[in-house]
Amino acid sequence: MSEIFVTWDGDGTAYVDEYFPSEGDTITLTCIPDNHCELLDIYATDGGGYPIALYVTEVQQFTYHAVLGNVSIHVTFSEIPFIYKNLWLLARNKWWQKKIY
């Protein structure tokens, strides 16, 4: 039996649907950034340090087929740059549609 270790940096959460899979099982990894963050980087390695291919299945979800041995997955979340946060707030408030007297 294998074990999956999931770690992350930044503001968000990452988890898999099964932490002790059998070889060949399909594992789903879900990455959920906090409101002011985005998913910056993600990588998975087997027990020997070799990379494991992750496949995008949905927004913020990835899958791979379990390998024999332990797997380490690391996810990095990054804060959205200041200018993009402000543009998002401006679009949300639709300030350009309000009349200013």
Secondary structure, DSSP 4 states (H G I P E B T S, - for coil): ---EEEEEESSEEEEES-SSPPTT-EEEEEEEE-TTEEEEEEEEEETTS-B---EEEETTEEEEE--SS-EEEEEEEEEPPHHHHHHHHHHHHTGGGS---
